[in-house]
């Protein structure tokens, strides 16, 4: 629990009129419980990282540590332990894909996270289909509604994990999840997230607001 | 659109029995539309990055490019353009927080993404409360249900964005979103995601499966 005495803001001198604010701060902070140094955030993704090994056998693993990391070049980062087959494969091919599973592939995606490509043909076990990517030497998961083709451009050692930064060369989306104007519909993609503290997967809900617009009311 | 001729897998020689699989591959791939080199993935977060400037004035910005990047040390990465006030502030203090807004703070979070801390006191404009973090010299957003305190441990230049890697020193969660056993309940946290292709925010849905368990059925 937090010490109430620490809960003042750091705006410098405190005008009398802000005493009420500080009291509110104290109250708010006392309502938070410390969980320690944990890897938790919301939402966290479930990415399926597709690779070929040196003999061109397809593999994929589930990874929740990752996300978009730059707009130019458009890039995505995924963190992988050196013990994983995927680690070796990316080094071999300098390429990977990120397939975004829908809830229809939830159990398969989970299996891709617990089994090892070193001794298991995960595609064969699950029945999912490895499809050779168009621009890079890596397979994506054919059944996944959204797939991202990446060329390795950077490796960053971050302790237990190595972060692989991939330049996004293409994003491919199933025709079946597009609307009449060709725009991807989230409710049809049905991606899911990973709750690291509860070890659960959860679906996506409805649209709640328009980005770069919902906050305009605070401008004046 | 993809060229059907490219759609064979790379498992090497193709046994006759796999011709059907390849036909399925072709069909699946033809159903995907290319969107080009875009920064899209699902889900993407809406992180509020809290910092103090050199005069200890609190600021926060919304960032969707980021995620957990290592388990040990527990770390989170957020990508920020050098033009942002947050960039300067992190360099100054070597610290930042990541506050996870609930849908209750959706409009405020959006404003934190479009306004600049260089000329706007975003906390004052929105009425949200900057609370000094316990372990680092940065403020978090008091109203957010989950907050993460980070010490800067690495900067990685990735083109338009610089990735700041923060070691997670603590995760704090509102008592009001915990269950009777003290576990965080996603349906009470109510975080939301960012749909980069549609420029929309969307809520989270119900739990759809147990991680490290749902895929066991494929083991044998």
Interface residues (C-beta under 8 A of the other chain):
Chain A: X2 X3 X6 X7 X8 X9 X10 X11 X12 X21 X24 X25 X28 X29 X31 X32 X33 X34 X35 X36 X37 X38 X39 X40 X41 X42 X43 X44 X45 X47 X52 X55 X56 X57 X58 X64 X65 X66 X67 X68 X69 X70 X71 X72 X73 X74 X75 X76 X77 X79 X98 X100 X103 X106 X107 X108 X109 X110 X111 X112 X113 X114 X115 X122 X125 X126 X129 X130 X131 X132 X134 X137 X139 X142 X143 X146 X147 X148 X154 X156 X158 X159 X160 X161 X163 X165 X167 X168 X169 X170 X171 X172 X173 X174 X175 X176 X178 X182 X183 X184 X186 X189 X191 X192 X193 X194 X195 X196 X197 X198 X199 X200 X201 X202 X203 X204 X205 X206 X207 X208 X209 X210 X211 X212 X213 X214 X215 X216 X217 X218 X219
Chain B: X2 X3 X6 X7 X8 X9 X10 X11 X12 X21 X24 X25 X28 X29 X31 X32 X33 X34 X35 X36 X37 X38 X39 X40 X41 X42 X43 X44 X45 X47 X52 X55 X56 X57 X58 X64 X65 X66 X67 X68 X69 X70 X71 X72 X73 X74 X75 X76 X77 X79 X98 X100 X103 X106 X107 X108 X109 X110 X111 X112 X113 X114 X115 X122 X125 X126 X129 X130 X131 X132 X134 X137 X139 X142 X143 X146 X147 X148 X154 X156 X158 X159 X160 X161 X163 X165 X167 X168 X169 X170 X171 X172 X173 X174 X175 X176 X178 X182 X183 X184 X186 X189 X191 X192 X193 X194 X195 X196 X197 X198 X199 X200 X201 X202 X203 X204 X205 X206 X207 X208 X209 X210 X211 X212 X213 X214 X215 X216 X217 X218 X219
